[in-house]
Amino acid sequence: MRNKLTKELAVCGFNAVSALGEVHPETINRLFLREDRLLVFAPICKRLAQRKRPYKICDNEELERICKSTHHQGVVAMIEAPQIPAATREDLDYWAREGKTGLILHALGNDHNLGAIVRSAAFFEAHFIVLSGTSPEALVSTSTYRVAEGGMEQVIFRHVQDTLGFLKAASKSIITIGTDLRARQRIQDLHTIIQDRIPALNASGAKLRGALRPGIALVVGNEETGLPPEVKDLCSVLVRIPGTGVLESLNVAQATTLFLYALYQG
């Protein structure tokens, strides 16, 4: 839930608020919690008191009113509404040089899916998530934080308005792997695909930290329509997840998790 008056966002859920307090305690403006959570969150309350910021003991009904959710798990933190910086050439250079793995999410439309993707990204040590579109902050909601279960503090976010322009630049220095239901190559081929692409990156002048660890971006499309043809054309390679054919596809968050696991293994 966003408070337009104070320009704050409610973060609720035990793991989400715990991670926030551990990694970015300075971002918490106010804390609301049930009495049974006080002992666990005492260090955050102490920091808030030192900064002269309030915390309050509340019952479930008041917590629900604050975050507009029954899934608060006894604690709600109010933070400044996140602002997502634009992706830069320096970001790309760093991801290439340090062999970072991340995601480019083209026109994703559901905050619950984003939360699930963030959770998987953090679990499999993905470093960055690039959101495309004109209002990327709209996807970063109370639900996103809660579903991510603390993962929001483990990845960095960037945004781009022009996915095509960004992919043109990105594909010169990192391997961009597009997801496509009808791709010829399969998820189990990823290790070979990546190794085969390294010489092309070296030829383009990319500064790789080591031949076995190039920068990689998994390019994921909209929940309903996937990646448009013009985006697929700019990816280094297209890969699919083979299935029985009984259903056409997996949920976008499920599919992303399988790809991240495959990249992590490789």
C-alpha positions as CSV (number, residue, x, y, z in Angstrom):
1,M,0.0,0.0,0.0
2,R,1.3,3.4,-1.0
3,N,0.6,6.5,1.1
4,K,0.4,9.3,-1.5
5,L,0.3,11.9,1.3
6,T,3.6,10.9,2.9
7,K,5.0,9.3,-0.2
8,E,5.7,6.1,1.7
9,L,5.3,2.4,0.9
10,A,4.2,-0.2,3.5
11,V,6.4,-3.3,3.7
12,C,4.8,-6.2,5.6
13,G,5.6,-9.8,6.4
14,F,8.1,-11.2,8.9
15,N,10.9,-12.0,6.4
16,A,10.5,-8.9,4.3
17,V,10.7,-6.5,7.3
18,S,13.5,-8.6,8.9
19,A,15.6,-8.3,5.8
20,L,14.9,-4.6,5.5
21,G,16.0,-4.1,9.1
22,E,19.2,-6.1,8.5
23,V,20.3,-4.7,5.2
24,H,18.7,-1.2,4.9
25,P,17.6,-0.1,8.4
26,E,18.1,3.5,7.4
27,T,15.2,3.3,5.0
28,I,12.6,2.6,7.7
29,N,10.6,5.7,8.7
30,R,8.1,4.1,11.1
31,L,7.4,0.6,12.4
32,F,4.1,-1.0,13.6
33,L,4.2,-4.4,15.2
34,R,2.2,-6.7,17.4
35,E,3.4,-7.1,21.0
36,D,4.5,-10.7,20.3
37,R,6.9,-9.4,17.7
38,L,8.6,-6.8,19.9
39,L,11.4,-9.0,21.2
40,V,12.4,-10.1,17.6
41,F,12.3,-6.5,16.2
42,A,13.8,-4.8,19.3
43,P,17.1,-3.9,17.5
44,I,15.1,-2.1,14.7
45,C,13.0,-0.3,17.4
46,K,16.3,0.8,19.1
47,R,17.7,2.2,15.9
48,L,14.4,4.0,15.2
49,A,14.5,5.5,18.7
50,Q,18.1,6.7,18.1
51,R,17.0,8.4,14.9
52,K,13.9,9.8,16.7
53,R,11.6,7.8,14.5
54,P,8.4,6.2,16.0
55,Y,7.4,2.6,16.5
56,K,4.0,1.5,17.8
57,I,2.5,-1.7,19.3
58,C,-0.7,-2.5,17.4
59,D,-3.3,-5.2,17.2
60,N,-4.1,-7.2,14.0
61,E,-6.9,-4.9,12.9
62,E,-4.8,-1.8,13.0
63,L,-1.9,-3.5,11.2
64,E,-4.4,-4.6,8.5
65,R,-5.6,-1.0,8.1
66,I,-2.0,0.3,7.8
67,C,-0.9,-2.1,5.1
68,K,-4.3,-3.0,3.5
69,S,-3.5,-6.7,3.8
70,T,-4.3,-9.6,6.1
71,H,-0.9,-11.1,5.4
72,H,1.1,-8.7,7.6
73,Q,2.4,-11.5,9.9
74,G,2.4,-9.0,12.8
75,V,4.8,-6.3,11.5
76,V,4.6,-3.4,9.1
77,A,7.4,-1.0,8.2
78,M,6.8,2.3,6.3
79,I,9.6,3.3,4.0
80,E,10.1,6.0,1.4
81,A,8.4,4.9,-1.9
82,P,11.3,3.3,-3.9
83,Q,12.7,5.2,-6.9
84,I,14.3,3.0,-9.5
85,P,17.4,4.5,-11.2
86,A,17.8,4.2,-15.0
87,A,20.2,1.6,-16.3
88,T,23.5,3.1,-17.5
89,R,26.4,2.2,-19.7
90,E,28.4,1.9,-16.5
91,D,26.0,-0.7,-15.2
92,L,26.4,-2.8,-18.3
93,D,30.2,-2.5,-18.1
94,Y,30.2,-3.6,-14.5
95,W,27.9,-6.6,-15.1
96,A,30.1,-7.7,-18.0
97,R,33.4,-7.2,-16.2
98,E,32.3,-8.9,-13.0
99,G,30.4,-11.7,-14.7
100,K,27.0,-10.9,-13.1
101,T,23.8,-12.7,-13.8
102,G,20.5,-10.8,-13.9
103,L,17.1,-10.3,-15.5
104,I,15.5,-8.0,-18.0
105,L,11.8,-8.0,-17.5
106,H,10.0,-6.7,-20.5
107,A,6.5,-5.3,-19.8
108,L,5.9,-7.4,-16.8
109,G,2.4,-6.6,-15.5
110,N,1.9,-8.3,-12.1
111,D,3.4,-7.3,-8.8
112,H,2.9,-10.8,-7.3
113,N,4.9,-12.3,-10.2
114,L,7.6,-9.7,-9.7
115,G,7.8,-10.7,-6.0
116,A,8.1,-14.4,-6.9
117,I,10.8,-13.6,-9.5
118,V,12.8,-11.5,-7.0
119,R,12.7,-14.3,-4.4
120,S,14.1,-16.8,-7.0
121,A,16.7,-14.2,-8.2
122,A,17.9,-13.7,-4.6
123,F,17.9,-17.5,-3.9
124,F,20.0,-18.2,-7.0
125,E,22.4,-15.2,-6.6
126,A,21.1,-13.1,-9.5
127,H,22.6,-9.6,-9.1
128,F,20.3,-7.2,-11.0
129,I,16.7,-6.8,-12.3
130,V,16.0,-4.4,-15.1
131,L,12.3,-3.4,-15.4
132,S,11.1,-1.9,-18.7
133,G,8.2,0.6,-19.2
134,T,7.3,4.1,-18.2
135,S,6.2,3.4,-14.6
136,P,8.5,0.7,-13.1
137,E,7.9,1.9,-9.6
138,A,4.2,0.9,-9.9
139,L,5.3,-2.8,-9.9
140,V,7.2,-2.4,-6.6
141,S,4.3,-2.7,-4.2
142,T,3.6,-4.0,-0.7
143,S,2.7,-7.3,-2.2
144,T,6.0,-7.4,-4.1
145,Y,8.0,-7.1,-0.9
146,R,5.9,-9.6,0.9
147,V,6.0,-12.3,-1.8
148,A,9.8,-11.7,-2.3
149,E,10.3,-12.8,1.4
150,G,13.3,-10.6,1.9
151,G,14.7,-10.9,-1.6
152,M,14.1,-7.2,-2.4
153,E,17.2,-6.3,-0.3
154,Q,19.4,-8.8,-2.2
155,V,19.1,-7.6,-5.8
156,I,19.6,-4.2,-7.4
157,F,16.9,-2.7,-9.6
158,R,17.2,-0.6,-12.7
159,H,14.7,0.6,-15.3
160,V,14.7,1.3,-19.0
161,Q,12.0,2.9,-21.1
162,D,13.4,1.6,-24.4
163,T,13.9,-2.1,-24.2
164,L,15.1,-2.4,-27.8
165,G,17.8,0.3,-27.4
166,F,19.0,-1.2,-24.2
167,L,19.2,-4.7,-25.6
168,K,21.2,-3.5,-28.6
169,A,23.8,-2.1,-26.2
170,A,23.6,-5.0,-23.7
171,S,24.1,-7.7,-26.3
172,K,27.5,-6.2,-27.2
173,S,28.9,-6.9,-23.7
174,I,26.8,-9.6,-22.0
175,I,24.9,-12.7,-23.2
176,T,21.2,-11.9,-23.5
177,I,19.1,-15.1,-23.3
178,G,15.5,-14.6,-24.5
179,T,12.7,-17.0,-23.4
180,D,10.6,-18.3,-26.2
181,L,8.1,-21.2,-26.3
182,R,9.1,-22.1,-29.8
183,A,12.8,-21.7,-29.6
184,R,15.0,-24.4,-31.1
185,Q,17.4,-24.6,-28.3
186,R,16.4,-25.9,-24.8
187,I,17.1,-25.0,-21.2
188,Q,19.3,-28.0,-20.8
189,D,21.6,-26.6,-23.5
190,L,22.4,-23.4,-21.6
191,H,25.9,-24.3,-20.5
192,T,26.9,-25.1,-24.1
193,I,25.1,-22.1,-25.5
194,I,27.0,-19.8,-23.1
195,Q,30.4,-21.3,-23.8
196,D,29.8,-21.0,-27.5
197,R,28.9,-17.3,-27.1
198,I,32.1,-16.3,-25.2
199,P,34.3,-15.9,-28.3
200,A,31.7,-13.6,-29.9
201,L,31.8,-11.4,-26.8
202,N,35.6,-11.3,-26.8
203,A,35.5,-10.3,-30.4
204,S,33.2,-7.4,-29.7
205,G,35.6,-6.0,-27.2
206,A,33.7,-6.9,-24.0
207,K,36.0,-6.9,-20.9
208,L,35.3,-10.3,-19.3
209,R,36.6,-11.2,-15.9
210,G,37.2,-14.8,-17.0
211,A,36.3,-16.9,-20.0
212,L,34.0,-19.1,-17.9
213,R,32.0,-16.3,-16.4
214,P,30.5,-13.8,-18.8
215,G,27.7,-11.4,-17.8
216,I,24.3,-12.9,-18.5
217,A,20.8,-11.4,-18.7
218,L,17.7,-13.5,-18.9
219,V,15.1,-11.7,-20.9
220,V,11.6,-12.4,-19.8
221,G,8.3,-11.2,-21.4
222,N,4.8,-10.2,-20.4
223,E,2.7,-12.8,-18.6
224,E,0.2,-13.0,-21.4
225,T,2.1,-12.4,-24.7
226,G,5.7,-13.2,-23.9
227,L,8.4,-11.4,-25.7
228,P,7.5,-9.5,-28.9
229,P,9.3,-10.4,-32.1
230,E,11.4,-7.3,-32.2
231,V,12.8,-8.0,-28.7
232,K,13.5,-11.6,-29.6
233,D,15.5,-10.5,-32.6
234,L,17.8,-8.5,-30.4
235,C,18.6,-11.3,-27.9
236,S,21.8,-13.2,-28.3
237,V,19.9,-16.5,-28.2
238,L,16.4,-17.8,-27.6
239,V,15.8,-20.8,-25.3
240,R,12.7,-22.8,-24.3
241,I,11.6,-25.1,-21.5
242,P,10.4,-28.4,-23.1
243,G,7.3,-29.9,-21.6
244,T,4.6,-32.5,-22.3
245,G,2.5,-30.1,-24.4
246,V,-0.6,-30.6,-22.2
247,L,-0.3,-26.9,-21.3
248,E,1.3,-24.4,-23.5
249,S,3.5,-22.7,-20.9
250,L,4.4,-22.2,-17.2
251,N,3.7,-19.2,-15.2
252,V,6.3,-16.5,-15.8
253,A,7.7,-16.7,-12.3
254,Q,7.9,-20.5,-12.5
255,A,9.7,-20.4,-15.8
256,T,12.1,-17.8,-14.6
257,T,12.9,-19.9,-11.6
258,L,13.8,-22.9,-13.8
259,F,16.1,-20.7,-16.0
260,L,17.8,-19.1,-12.9
261,Y,18.4,-22.6,-11.5
262,A,19.9,-23.7,-14.8
263,L,22.2,-20.7,-14.9
264,Y,23.2,-21.1,-11.3
265,Q,24.1,-24.7,-11.9
266,G,26.2,-23.8,-15.0
